[in-house]
Amino acid sequence: MRSLAIENTMLAALFESQRRILDRIASGAPLQQTLETLVVLIEEQAGDMRCAVLLADSEQQRLRFVAAPNIPEDYKRGIEPYLRIAPDMGSCGTAAFLRQPVYTRDTATDPLWENCNEIAVRNGLRAIWSTPILSDVNGVLGTFAMYYGEPRFPAEEHIQLINMATQMARVAIEGKCEDEILRTAFVDAPSGMFITDLAGNVVRANRAFAELLGYTPTELRGKRITDIIHEEDNDALTEELLSLGQEEIASARSYRSRDGRILWARGRAALLRDAAKAPRYVLTYVDKMTETGNDLLERLSRREREVLKLVIDGRTSKDIAARLGISAASVDTYRSRIMFKLDIKDVPGLVRFAIRHGIASV
């Protein structure tokens, strides 16, 4: 019964440690802080053990200490030349090379430590157990190591701690890598991009898009899409994505800059789904923007051009709806979008535009 109670206490502590690490990851804490928290939590469970996380470089050639608060500085400096990812490179370098755990019982006598055992022994690190931290595609992210002052192999409870630590470290490291990829692909992309929720709120915009409209990304976050784009334009785009069941469609929109200019751009819009495959957001990619001027007709969709021709012929919304097989309300929406895209205030203005562009004759 006492053994079971100890085991249950340990499991409860492990679950609490996992929760604290996941909270760190979810809050966006710096990777080093998250991994140092992990190391300290494992050390609290492991008694006299000391722990460290080492990260692999981008070429997967070398390791470096990133979280090792209780490992002697003399050891970290001395062992640095032996942190190559290669066979016979101590416990960590060999574990990373083999992609499997390497448990060194005694650094003083283990052949893997032949060239550097003096560094470990003089710092009181006799047993070193290293486990590779592997990505989902079996790439080496780093290693998690446990250090003990006396020669020994890990017990079952140590293996349990090691497995939990490597899993948590992998989640933290891969999460940070994904953040960096997102930054490169979205935040720092040269083309304008922004993300809206299905209710039409801007949840994120990259620098390129914000600058096109004269804002900063922070200023755009939280704005209604109707602050920068015609409301029907956005509703139509979102509805088209949802109703057609397409993941991506072409986009042609008129935007209003901070200083009131009307800008037009082609692009693409795509649905972003959650883990349950439910649509959550719309990602819009914006090509180069141009001010209202020449080639205005290119800004209208095929259906908008059809509506325009019938409007300037003097047809009523009811007549146009019957001809095109749509509702009168849809006709009014199309007319409103056309006037917004062309920066025209009334129907006579549409007629004058049509005459200038050869759509209608005097």
Beta strands, then each sheet from edge to edge (+ up, - down):
strand 1: 50-56
strand 2: 63-67
strand 3: 102-104
strand 4: 127-134
strand 5: 140-148
strand 6: 192-197
strand 7: 202-205
strand 8: 248-256
strand 9: 262-273
strand 10: 279-286
strand 11: 290-291
sheet 1: 2+ 1- 5+ 4- 3+
sheet 2: 7+ 6- 10+ 9- 8+
sheet 3: 7+ 6- 10+ 9- 11+
end
